[in-house]
Amino acid sequence: MRFRTLFGIIPLLLLLATGEAIAHATLDHAEPRVGNTVAAMPQEVTLWFTQKLEPAFSTITVTDAAGRRIDAGKTRVSGSQMSVSLRSGGPGTYHVKWRVLSADTHTTDGNFTFKVGP
């Protein structure tokens, strides 16, 4: 009897553990892609997440190698996607920093770089 009970509880515990692991919005993909080199400065950076985002509390900042902001400052959010327009910039490495609040009220943040040039 104990053996059957154990096998009945294990799937329930796995389900609960999996539910907690996917509770936060995580970065699914980005354009420009994380770590990618592009030929010309993109007009915007767009990020896609695994959950719907709360627009008032989700932001993207983009800086150049010297730490100067090159984003337009107004992050746009639609569902699980957010983007920000960029000012013109030359060749170099650019740093993208994001912070989001998902619909389940959990915040996550992260960063990555992309390069412009040959």
Backbone bond lengths (Angstrom), bond angles and torsions (degrees), N, CA, C in turn:
res aa  C-N    CA-C-N  psi(-1)  N-CA   C-N-CA  omega(-1)  CA-C   N-CA-C  phi
1 M - - - 1.444 - - 1.536 111.05 -
2 R 1.304 117.52 -43.31 1.462 120.90 179.56 1.521 111.16 -62.98
3 F 1.320 116.80 -35.30 1.455 122.54 179.52 1.529 110.17 -62.16
4 R 1.320 118.72 -43.67 1.470 123.29 177.87 1.522 111.18 -66.31
5 T 1.291 117.15 -40.68 1.465 120.99 178.95 1.522 110.53 -62.07
6 L 1.311 116.74 -42.21 1.456 121.46 179.41 1.530 110.90 -60.16
7 F 1.338 115.86 -45.17 1.459 119.37 179.55 1.530 112.32 -69.92
8 G 1.301 118.76 -20.67 1.463 121.96 175.40 1.523 112.17 -79.63
9 I 1.316 116.67 -30.95 1.460 121.66 -177.82 1.525 112.06 -82.16
10 I 1.312 118.37 -34.66 1.472 121.70 -176.63 1.524 112.39 -56.95
11 P 1.337 120.71 -48.55 1.476 119.09 178.35 1.526 113.00 -61.05
12 L 1.333 117.15 -36.35 1.461 120.39 178.16 1.526 110.91 -64.45
13 L 1.320 117.50 -43.32 1.468 120.81 178.01 1.526 111.59 -63.86
14 L 1.323 117.22 -40.35 1.462 120.39 177.37 1.517 111.45 -63.81
15 L 1.306 117.53 -39.40 1.465 121.46 177.96 1.520 110.98 -63.30
16 L 1.315 117.20 -44.56 1.466 121.02 179.00 1.523 111.36 -64.68
17 A 1.316 117.93 -41.62 1.463 121.52 179.30 1.516 110.80 -64.52
18 T 1.315 118.11 -40.98 1.460 122.15 178.74 1.516 110.58 -65.95
19 G 1.306 118.23 -39.89 1.466 121.80 179.44 1.516 111.62 -60.83
20 E 1.306 117.69 -39.95 1.457 121.26 178.77 1.518 111.23 -69.50
21 A 1.314 117.59 -36.00 1.459 121.30 -177.02 1.521 112.38 -67.06
22 I 1.322 118.57 -28.03 1.457 120.84 -178.31 1.530 112.07 -103.34
23 A 1.324 117.44 19.18 1.460 121.20 -174.98 1.524 113.17 -76.88
24 H 1.308 119.57 -15.43 1.458 121.67 -176.82 1.530 110.65 -109.24
25 A 1.330 115.08 148.90 1.467 119.65 174.68 1.524 107.93 -74.22
26 T 1.306 116.25 124.87 1.454 120.51 177.06 1.520 109.01 -119.35
27 L 1.311 115.67 154.88 1.460 121.16 180.00 1.521 109.35 -66.81
28 D 1.328 115.89 123.27 1.460 121.68 178.37 1.528 110.15 -88.50
29 H 1.330 116.50 -53.74 1.460 121.03 175.41 1.520 109.74 -161.11
30 A 1.320 115.67 167.92 1.460 121.38 -175.18 1.519 109.94 -139.87
31 E 1.328 114.78 157.15 1.468 121.90 173.69 1.512 107.89 -135.21
32 P 1.325 121.65 114.85 1.453 126.00 1.94 1.529 110.87 -64.29
33 R 1.313 114.82 153.89 1.461 120.60 -176.96 1.522 111.52 -65.30
34 V 1.305 114.75 152.14 1.460 122.43 179.84 1.527 109.38 -58.04
35 G 1.343 116.34 123.96 1.449 122.18 177.46 1.521 115.53 75.35
36 N 1.320 117.35 4.31 1.461 121.44 -175.96 1.533 111.61 -80.21
37 T 1.318 116.67 156.47 1.460 122.80 171.54 1.521 107.95 -108.64
38 V 1.338 116.29 128.01 1.462 121.94 178.51 1.522 108.97 -114.67
39 A 1.339 116.84 152.74 1.465 121.43 -176.06 1.522 112.47 -71.26
40 A 1.329 117.22 -37.95 1.466 121.53 -176.96 1.529 109.52 -131.96
41 M 1.325 115.13 158.91 1.460 120.79 179.72 1.527 109.57 -61.69
42 P 1.331 118.54 125.92 1.465 119.95 177.22 1.526 110.43 -70.71
43 Q 1.313 116.44 158.04 1.464 121.16 178.03 1.516 111.61 -77.43
44 E 1.335 116.39 -24.40 1.457 120.30 179.35 1.521 110.65 -156.43
45 V 1.332 114.61 163.92 1.458 122.52 171.53 1.516 106.00 -110.65
46 T 1.342 116.48 130.44 1.459 121.84 179.20 1.516 108.76 -124.44
47 L 1.338 115.55 133.17 1.460 122.29 179.90 1.523 109.49 -121.57
48 W 1.331 116.80 140.07 1.463 122.91 175.90 1.517 108.15 -115.69
49 F 1.326 116.01 136.50 1.463 121.98 -177.37 1.528 110.99 -118.69
50 T 1.320 115.38 169.48 1.462 121.27 -176.48 1.522 113.25 -84.20
51 Q 1.329 117.44 -6.42 1.465 121.30 178.78 1.521 109.93 -141.98
52 K 1.318 115.10 162.57 1.458 121.96 175.34 1.530 108.96 -64.62
53 L 1.337 116.01 142.54 1.465 122.16 -176.26 1.516 111.74 -107.98
54 E 1.327 115.65 153.88 1.462 122.60 173.67 1.532 107.42 -91.20
55 P 1.339 118.59 111.72 1.469 121.95 -173.48 1.521 115.17 -56.93
56 A 1.320 118.45 -39.07 1.464 120.78 -175.11 1.528 113.10 -67.66
57 F 1.322 117.71 -18.01 1.461 120.67 -174.25 1.528 113.01 -123.52
58 S 1.329 118.07 19.83 1.460 122.08 -178.33 1.522 109.23 -122.33
59 T 1.333 116.90 127.87 1.460 120.83 -174.11 1.521 112.29 -139.82
60 I 1.337 114.02 155.98 1.461 122.71 171.98 1.521 107.07 -129.96
61 T 1.323 117.48 135.41 1.459 121.40 168.82 1.532 107.67 -125.08
62 V 1.322 115.52 142.97 1.464 121.57 178.87 1.524 107.60 -127.26
63 T 1.338 116.38 128.00 1.461 121.15 -179.60 1.524 109.69 -126.45
64 D 1.335 114.73 156.50 1.460 119.52 176.00 1.527 109.05 -87.12
65 A 1.317 117.30 -176.34 1.462 121.95 -176.97 1.525 112.63 -61.88
66 A 1.336 117.45 -25.82 1.462 121.45 179.41 1.531 112.18 -87.03
67 G 1.333 117.29 -1.51 1.461 120.73 179.70 1.514 114.84 89.24
68 R 1.344 117.86 4.79 1.471 121.18 178.14 1.521 109.82 -79.33
69 R 1.332 115.69 134.40 1.466 119.32 177.98 1.516 110.37 -70.26
70 I 1.323 116.09 133.21 1.459 120.96 176.94 1.527 111.63 -118.28
71 D 1.344 116.42 1.76 1.460 118.76 175.87 1.521 109.38 -82.37
72 A 1.342 116.14 158.94 1.462 121.26 -179.08 1.522 112.12 -77.14
73 G 1.324 117.85 -8.78 1.460 120.75 174.95 1.512 115.76 92.83
74 K 1.306 119.72 -19.06 1.469 122.23 -176.74 1.525 109.48 -106.46
75 T 1.342 116.45 100.00 1.458 121.43 177.97 1.526 109.29 -77.15
76 R 1.336 115.65 132.65 1.470 121.72 177.91 1.524 108.35 -106.09
77 V 1.342 116.00 133.48 1.455 121.31 -179.21 1.516 109.44 -124.63
78 S 1.320 115.80 133.54 1.461 121.82 175.60 1.529 107.70 -141.37
79 G 1.313 116.51 105.70 1.460 120.42 -178.35 1.506 111.69 64.62
80 S 1.324 117.45 -116.85 1.465 122.00 -179.32 1.533 112.09 -102.61
81 Q 1.323 116.73 13.31 1.463 121.83 -178.39 1.527 109.87 -117.48
82 M 1.321 116.40 141.76 1.466 119.46 172.53 1.516 109.34 -141.68
83 S 1.330 114.64 151.47 1.462 119.95 -177.93 1.519 110.01 -148.88
84 V 1.326 114.22 161.89 1.456 121.57 176.83 1.528 107.41 -143.56
85 S 1.326 115.79 138.19 1.470 120.93 177.28 1.519 109.62 -75.43
86 L 1.348 115.38 152.64 1.460 121.50 -179.53 1.514 110.92 -117.19
87 R 1.330 115.77 146.96 1.460 121.31 170.86 1.521 107.08 -79.06
88 S 1.294 116.91 167.80 1.471 119.42 179.61 1.528 109.96 -67.89
89 G 1.299 114.86 149.70 1.453 120.79 179.75 1.514 109.53 -154.92
90 G 1.290 116.03 161.56 1.456 121.41 -178.37 1.509 112.48 -97.61
91 P 1.314 115.69 -167.95 1.463 120.57 178.33 1.523 110.85 -61.17
92 G 1.305 116.31 149.14 1.457 120.84 177.85 1.507 112.28 146.60
93 T 1.327 115.08 -173.98 1.457 122.49 179.71 1.525 109.01 -100.33
94 Y 1.313 115.67 134.33 1.462 122.22 -179.70 1.522 109.49 -119.54
95 H 1.329 115.49 140.70 1.459 122.47 -176.31 1.531 109.43 -108.78
96 V 1.312 115.70 126.50 1.465 122.28 178.25 1.524 107.34 -108.39
97 K 1.327 116.29 126.52 1.461 121.76 177.31 1.519 107.33 -122.73
98 W 1.325 117.17 130.90 1.457 120.82 -179.45 1.521 111.05 -130.58
99 R 1.316 113.32 152.40 1.474 121.61 175.15 1.515 105.98 -144.13
100 V 1.329 116.32 129.40 1.464 120.10 -178.41 1.517 111.24 -131.66
101 L 1.322 113.86 152.00 1.455 122.25 169.52 1.517 105.48 -116.08
102 S 1.323 116.60 117.96 1.459 119.73 -178.92 1.520 109.98 -83.91
103 A 1.311 115.89 167.27 1.461 122.37 -178.29 1.528 111.73 -59.45
104 D 1.334 117.38 -22.85 1.470 120.23 178.98 1.534 112.46 -87.54
105 T 1.333 117.39 10.58 1.471 126.93 175.39 1.527 114.81 73.27
106 H 1.306 118.86 17.30 1.463 121.50 174.91 1.525 109.79 -97.68
107 T 1.331 117.16 136.57 1.459 120.44 176.20 1.524 109.79 -99.14
108 T 1.317 114.78 144.49 1.454 121.72 172.69 1.519 107.58 -139.21
109 D 1.309 116.26 156.54 1.459 119.84 176.89 1.518 109.14 -145.54
110 G 1.302 114.65 167.10 1.448 119.72 179.13 1.510 110.85 -175.01
111 N 1.308 115.65 -179.55 1.453 120.33 179.31 1.522 109.60 -156.49
112 F 1.306 114.59 161.36 1.463 121.27 176.09 1.515 108.00 -160.81
113 T 1.318 117.21 171.17 1.450 121.75 177.26 1.531 110.05 -122.53
114 F 1.322 114.40 159.25 1.455 122.05 167.71 1.513 106.36 -141.70
115 K 1.314 116.78 160.13 1.467 121.04 -178.37 1.518 110.08 -119.04
116 V 1.332 114.69 149.10 1.453 122.69 174.08 1.524 107.05 -116.55
117 G 1.311 115.72 128.63 1.459 119.74 178.56 1.508 112.25 131.36
118 P 1.323 114.41 -173.60 1.478 118.72 -177.88 1.517 113.65 -68.79
